[in-house]
Amino acid sequence: MNLTHAPLRAATGAFILNSGLTKLNADEETSKQLHGFASTAYPGLGAMVPDTKFARVLGGAEVALGAALLMPKVPSALAGTALTGFGLGLMGLYARVPGLRQPGSIRPTQDGTAIAKDLWLVGAGATLAWQGFANGARRAGRRAAKAVSGAADNAQSALGLS
C-alpha cells in the first residue's frame, strides 16, 4: 500500500466497517426496509426472503470491504476496485429508486441526498484502483528492465565481451 493512500483508505474503511457492523445486528423490520429499498433498484433481490438474513449478508459484505480497506497488506488496486463497485451499487440505488432525484434531473431530492453523497465512494475507489494499478505496472516495468539488463550483462560475460 502506498502511504499516501492511508488517509483515504482509513476514512472510507472505518465508515464502511461501522455501517456493516450496524447491519449485522439489524432487527427484522430494518432488514425488511433495506430489502425493499434494494429490491426496488435491483429486482433480482426480490427473490431473497427479507428476514434478518438479508441485513446480515449486506452487513457481512460491508464488514469485508471495510476491513480490506483498513488492512495495509490488501493492495490498493484490489481494495479500490471493490470500493468502486460498492459505490456504483449505491449509485444504482440513487438512479433507480423513485423519489431520490428531482423530476427530469440528476439532482437529488431531500430524500436522495443521503445516497447521492455516496458518489465520493466511487471517486475514492477509482483513485485507489488507478493509482494501485499504475504503481504495480511501474514496478513490473522496472523489474522487467532490470531482468533484461541482467540477462544482457550475463550474455556479455559469457561471450567474454565485458
C-alpha positions in Angstrom: 0.0 0.0 0.0 1.2 3.5 -0.9 1.5 5.6 2.3 -0.4 8.4 0.5 -3.4 6.0 0.3 -3.6 5.6 4.1 -5.8 8.5 4.9 -8.3 7.7 2.2 -8.4 4.0 3.0 -8.7 4.7 6.7 -11.6 7.1 6.3 -13.6 5.0 3.9 -12.7 1.7 5.6 -13.8 2.9 9.0 -17.0 4.4 7.7 -18.0 1.2 5.7 -16.9 -1.1 8.5 -19.1 0.7 11.0 -22.1 0.6 8.6 -21.6 -3.1 8.2 -21.3 -3.8 11.9 -24.6 -1.9 12.4 -26.3 -4.0 9.8 -25.1 -7.3 11.3 -27.3 -6.5 14.4 -30.3 -5.2 12.4 -33.7 -6.4 13.5 -36.3 -7.9 11.2 -38.0 -4.6 10.5 -34.8 -2.9 9.5 -33.9 -5.8 7.3 -37.2 -5.7 5.5 -36.8 -1.9 4.9 -33.3 -2.5 3.5 -34.5 -5.3 1.3 -37.5 -3.3 0.0 -35.2 -0.4 -0.9 -32.6 -2.6 -2.6 -35.1 -4.8 -4.4 -36.7 -1.6 -5.9 -33.5 -0.8 -7.6 -32.3 -4.4 -8.2 -35.4 -6.6 -8.8 -33.3 -9.8 -8.7 -33.0 -9.3 -4.9 -36.8 -9.6 -4.6 -36.4 -13.4 -4.6 -34.5 -13.2 -1.3 -36.5 -13.6 1.9 -36.5 -10.2 3.6 -35.7 -11.5 7.1 -32.7 -10.6 9.2 -30.5 -12.7 6.9 -30.6 -10.0 4.2 -29.2 -7.4 6.5 -26.6 -9.9 7.8 -25.4 -10.7 4.2 -25.3 -7.0 3.4 -23.5 -6.2 6.6 -21.0 -9.0 6.1 -20.1 -7.7 2.7 -19.6 -4.2 4.1 -17.5 -5.5 7.0 -15.3 -7.4 4.5 -14.9 -4.3 2.3 -14.2 -2.0 5.3 -11.7 -4.5 6.7 -9.9 -4.8 3.3 -9.6 -1.0 3.1 -8.1 -0.9 6.6 -5.6 -3.7 6.1 -2.3 -2.4 4.5 -1.5 -5.8 3.1 -4.5 -5.7 0.7 -3.3 -4.0 -2.5 -4.8 -0.6 -3.2 -5.8 -1.8 -6.7 -7.9 -4.6 -5.2 -9.4 -2.5 -2.4 -10.1 0.4 -4.8 -11.8 -1.8 -7.3 -14.0 -3.3 -4.6 -14.8 0.2 -3.3 -15.7 1.4 -6.8 -18.1 -1.5 -7.3 -19.7 -0.8 -3.9 -20.1 2.9 -4.7 -21.5 2.1 -8.1 -24.1 -0.2 -6.5 -25.2 2.7 -4.3 -25.4 5.0 -7.4 -27.6 2.3 -8.9 -30.0 2.8 -6.0 -29.9 6.5 -6.5 -30.6 6.3 -10.2 -33.4 3.7 -9.9 -35.4 4.3 -6.7 -38.2 6.8 -7.3 -38.2 10.0 -5.2 -34.4 10.3 -4.8 -33.9 12.6 -7.8 -35.7 15.7 -8.8 -38.1 15.1 -11.8 -36.1 15.2 -15.1 -32.8 15.8 -13.3 -29.9 14.1 -11.7 -30.0 16.5 -8.8 -31.1 14.9 -5.5 -34.3 15.5 -3.6 -34.0 15.9 0.1 -34.5 12.2 0.5 -31.9 11.4 -2.2 -29.1 13.5 -0.7 -28.1 10.7 1.7 -27.5 8.3 -1.3 -26.2 10.9 -3.8 -23.4 11.9 -1.5 -22.0 8.4 -1.7 -20.7 9.3 -5.1 -17.4 10.1 -3.2 -17.0 6.4 -2.7 -16.8 5.9 -6.5 -14.2 8.6 -6.8 -12.2 7.3 -3.8 -12.3 3.7 -5.1 -11.3 4.8 -8.7 -8.4 6.8 -7.4 -7.1 3.9 -5.3 -7.6 1.4 -8.1 -6.0 3.5 -10.8 -3.0 4.5 -8.6 -2.6 1.0 -7.4 -2.6 -0.5 -11.0 -0.3 2.3 -12.2 2.2 1.7 -9.4 2.1 -2.0 -10.0 2.7 -1.5 -13.7 5.6 0.8 -13.0 7.2 -1.7 -10.6 6.7 -4.5 -13.1 8.3 -2.4 -15.8 11.3 -1.7 -13.6 11.7 -5.4 -12.7 11.5 -6.4 -16.4 14.1 -3.7 -17.3 16.3 -5.0 -14.6 15.9 -8.6 -15.7 16.7 -7.7 -19.3 19.7 -5.7 -18.2 20.9 -8.5 -16.0 20.4 -11.0 -18.9 22.4 -8.8 -21.3 25.2 -8.5 -18.7 25.3 -12.2 -18.3 25.3 -12.8 -22.1 28.2 -10.3 -22.5 30.2 -12.0 -19.7 29.5 -15.4 -21.2 30.8 -14.2 -24.6 33.8 -12.5 -23.0 32.7 -9.1 -24.2 32.8 -7.3 -20.9 
